[in-house]
Amino acid sequence: MEAFMKLVPNGIAYIYLVDTNQCEDDKRVFKFGRTTNVKDRFYSHASSFGDDCRLDTLVLVPLNILSAAKTQFKRMIADMFRCPSGNTQELLVLDTDGHNVIRKCMQTVADTYNGNLALHSHILDSKVKQVQNQMHELCLKHERQIVVLECMLGVANELARGKIGVLEQQLETAQLQLEQQAEMSRLRLETQELKFNTQLLEKDRRIAELIGLEEEDGAIRRVKPACYRAC
């Protein structure tokens, strides 16, 4: 837990989902909420649910709109899931399908209020594919231009043999220019793709560290609430 707290300092706003490692009606009990003080919040959960609870999902939200983001999230899930009886702690009882829906709702909230996710990285994947498509379209465009120039050369050859040499030189020059342009475009697009991939890897690495470090922490043990039974 100490390593996790050092990695994620206070002052950063989150909406989170914690697996309490408890069950009700053969479904898992999850705790959701918002926080700007990671250390106090997760020590509190460890005290309430025991050291077997773990961080399941985490999304970053700008601090000034954290309350609005959480309100939207609660409204999205209000009619979808039954909370444990007597619940006053923002607990959800979820099966596998319900868990997947909750994660998608959190992703939607992050898209709406921030655009940067610690949960999923499909946005960056989409951007990378977009860059790859642009590269492909640019190559096709250059190929079509070369074909047109070659056709022009063929017509000119039929009309005036004496101009073949000039047209060939023009074609070579045009091809060289197109190749240079294509290479510059390719390098530029590859740079963009590398940037997107780097961002993707960094996000995946960061959330993996967050989840991994939180799961490895077994130092804090507390008595679990009597109203739930451990899985």
Protein Blocks (a to p, Z undefined) as FASTA:
>chain_A
ZZmmmmmcghiacdddddehiaeehiacddddddfbfklmmmmmmmmnopkbccfbdcdd
dfklmmmmmmmmmmmmmmmpccdehiaghpacddfklmmmmmmmmmmmmmmmnopafkbc
klmmmmmmmmmmmmmmmmmmmmmmmmmmmmmmmmmmmmommlmmmmmmmmmmmmmmmmmm
mmmmmmmmmmmmmmmmmmmmmmmmmmmmmmmmmmmpmkbccdddfkbccZZ
